[in-house]
C-alpha cells in the first residue's frame, strides 16, 4: 500500500515526532482594558461634566461641557446638552477629566 501512497501527489506526509508550533499566550488584559473610552462606553446615557484644555488657544484655554454621553469612539466622545438638542463631538486629546453625579459602571464583561 505504501507504493501507491508514494505515487499520490496530494498526500501530505507528517513526521511522527513533529510537534505543533507554539502559539503566543493571549493577553487576558487586552480583552477589556480600563481605557477612558472603554469606561465611557459602559456609561452611555449618563450625565457628566467634561473638562478640556486647549493649550494653544487664548480664547478657549480651559472649557467644560455638561452633557449626556451619546457615543464614544476610539478618539472622540459625543455628548448632548441636556437642555437642548445641541451636541458636541469632542476629541480625547484635549480631555482632562470627567465628573459624574452618579455611580459609574466600569465592570467589564470578562470579570
C-alpha positions as CSV (number, residue, x, y, z in Angstrom):
1,X,0.0,0.0,0.0
2,X,2.9,2.4,0.6
3,X,3.8,2.1,-3.1
4,X,0.5,3.8,-4.1
5,X,0.9,6.4,-1.3
6,X,4.2,7.4,-2.8
7,X,2.6,7.9,-6.2
8,X,-0.2,10.2,-4.7
9,X,0.8,13.8,-5.4
10,X,-1.9,15.1,-2.9
11,X,-0.6,13.1,0.0
12,X,0.9,15.3,2.7
13,X,3.3,13.5,4.9
14,X,4.0,14.4,8.5
15,X,6.8,13.1,10.6
16,X,5.6,11.4,13.7
17,X,7.9,13.2,16.1
18,X,6.9,16.6,14.7
19,X,5.4,18.9,17.3
20,X,2.7,21.6,16.9
21,X,4.0,25.2,16.7
22,X,3.5,27.0,19.9
23,X,1.1,29.9,19.9
24,X,1.9,33.1,21.8
25,X,-0.1,33.4,25.0
26,X,-3.2,35.6,24.8
27,X,-3.1,38.7,27.0
28,X,-6.2,38.5,29.1
29,X,-5.9,42.2,29.9
30,X,-6.4,43.0,26.2
31,X,-10.0,41.8,26.3
32,X,-11.2,44.6,28.5
33,X,-8.7,47.2,29.4
34,X,-9.5,50.2,31.5
35,X,-9.0,52.9,28.9
36,X,-11.1,56.0,29.3
37,X,-13.0,55.4,26.1
38,X,-13.9,51.9,27.2
39,X,-15.2,53.1,30.6
40,X,-17.2,55.9,29.0
41,X,-18.8,53.4,26.5
42,X,-20.1,51.5,29.5
43,X,-21.8,54.7,30.7
44,X,-23.6,55.9,27.6
45,X,-26.8,57.7,28.7
46,X,-25.3,59.3,31.8
47,X,-24.9,63.0,32.5
48,X,-21.4,64.3,33.2
49,X,-19.2,67.3,33.2
50,X,-16.3,67.1,30.8
51,X,-13.2,69.3,31.4
52,X,-11.0,70.2,28.4
53,X,-7.8,72.3,27.9
54,X,-6.9,73.7,24.5
55,X,-3.4,74.8,25.3
56,X,-2.7,76.6,22.0
57,X,-5.9,78.8,22.3
58,X,-6.1,82.1,24.1
59,X,-9.9,82.3,24.0
60,X,-10.7,78.6,24.7
61,X,-7.8,77.7,27.0
62,X,-9.9,75.9,29.6
63,X,-13.5,74.8,28.8
64,X,-16.0,72.5,30.4
65,X,-19.1,70.9,28.8
66,X,-22.1,69.4,30.6
67,X,-23.8,66.7,28.6
68,X,-25.2,63.2,28.3
69,X,-22.8,60.6,26.8
70,X,-24.4,59.5,23.5
71,X,-21.5,57.8,21.7
72,X,-17.8,57.0,22.3
73,X,-15.3,56.2,19.7
74,X,-11.6,55.4,19.6
75,X,-10.6,59.1,19.9
76,X,-13.8,61.0,20.4
77,X,-16.8,61.4,22.6
78,X,-20.3,62.6,21.5
79,X,-22.3,64.4,24.2
80,X,-25.7,66.0,24.1
81,X,-26.6,69.2,26.0
82,X,-29.4,68.1,28.5
83,X,-31.3,71.4,28.0
84,X,-31.3,71.5,24.2
85,X,-30.7,69.4,21.1
86,X,-27.1,70.7,20.8
87,X,-24.4,68.0,20.5
88,X,-20.7,68.3,20.9
89,X,-18.2,66.0,19.2
90,X,-15.1,66.3,21.3
91,X,-11.6,64.8,20.9
92,X,-10.0,62.8,23.8
93,X,-6.7,64.6,23.1
94,X,-7.9,67.7,25.0
95,X,-9.9,65.9,27.7
96,X,-8.5,66.2,31.2
97,X,-11.2,64.5,33.4
98,X,-14.9,63.8,33.7
99,X,-17.2,64.2,36.7
100,X,-20.4,62.2,37.1
101,X,-23.0,62.7,39.9
102,X,-24.0,59.1,39.8
103,X,-22.2,55.8,40.2
104,X,-20.3,54.6,37.1
105,X,-20.3,51.2,35.5
106,X,-16.8,50.0,34.9
107,X,-17.1,46.3,35.3
108,X,-16.1,44.7,32.0
109,X,-18.0,41.6,30.9
110,X,-14.9,39.3,31.2
111,X,-15.0,39.6,35.0
